[in-house]
Amino acid sequence: MLNTEERVSAVKLRVEKIEKEKRQRRMGMLSLGSVAFGLVFLVGLSFLMPSIMSAFSKLETGNLSYVASMFSQSEILGYVLISFLAFALGVSLTILAYKLNQRAKAEQESGDD
């Protein structure tokens, strides 16, 4: 049988666990939304880039025919691929930095005990 103090501490632990799960769920949704927004933004920008670059080429600033020339038939595919690769690199580096930060915090906490 549990006394009152043990029940109160059990309830507090349960409340802390529920709050932690809510925070994790909220942060997961925020991360997913950020990734989706960034990807949509870059793909949209990729579709706009050929028209923007053609406007620059009309200003006689130089020969811009080599820009995003990975695909000789379609400039849009080049911009989409380049933006996707840049996005993937940014996400990868962000995740790496976050994991290293978490590891450093865990090592610091274990060293304090």
N, C-alpha and C positions, 0 to 999 in steps of 0.2 A: 504494500500500500504506500502511496506517495503522500508526503505531507504537503502543506500549502506552498512552502518555499520551492519545493521541487516542481510542483505543478506550474507555478509562476515562471520559473526558469525554463521549463519545457515549452510553455506558450511563447515566451520571448524568443527562444531559439527558432520556433516554427515561424513566427512573424518575420524574423530576420531572413530566414530561408525564402519565404514567399516574396519579400521585398527584393532580395537578390535576384530571384528568377524573373521578376517583373522588369528590373533594370536591364538584365541580360536580353530579354525579349525586345525591349524598347531599343536598346543599342543595336541589336541585330536588324530590326526593321529600319532603323536610321542608316545603318551601313548599306543595306540592300537598296534603299531608296537613293542614297548617294551614288552608288555604283551605277544604278539604272539611269539616273539623271546624267551623269558624266558620259556614259556610253551613247545615250540619245543625242546629247549635245554635240559630241564629236562626229557622229554619223551625219547629223544635220548639217554641221559645218562642212563636212566633206562634200556634201552635195552642192553646197553653195560656192565652194572654192573655184571650180572651173569658170563660173560666170564672173567672179571677182577677179581672177587672174586674166580673163579675156578683156576685162575693162582696163586693167593695167597695161596689157599689151597694146591697146589702142592709143595709149598715151605715149607711145614710142620710147618706153624706158629701156628697151633692149629685147633680146630674143628670149622669150619665156617658154619656148616650145619644149624644152627639156624638163620642165617642172612636172613632177609625178609621172614620169614616163616609164614606170615599171610595166605598164600595159599600154602598148602602142595604139590600140584601138579606142580605149576609153580612159579619159583622164579621171573620171569619177572613181573608178575602181582603185586607182593608185592612191587617191586621197583617202578613201575609206580604209584601205589596207594600212597606210602609214598612220592614220589616226588610231586605228584599232591596236596596232603594235605599240604606239606611244601610250595609249591608255593601259594596256596590259603591263607594260613596264612600270608605269606609275603605281598601279595597284599592287604589283609584286613588291616593289620597294617599300610601299607603305605597310604592307603586311609584314615584311621582314623587319622593319623598324619597330613595329608594334610588338612582335614576338620577342625581339631582343630586349625591349623595354620591360616586358612582362618577366622575362627570365632574370633580368637584373634586379627587379623588385623582389622576386621570389628568393633569390640568393641573399639579398640584403635582409629580408625578414627571417630567413633561416639562420643567418649569422647573428641576428639580435637575440635569438632564443637561447 
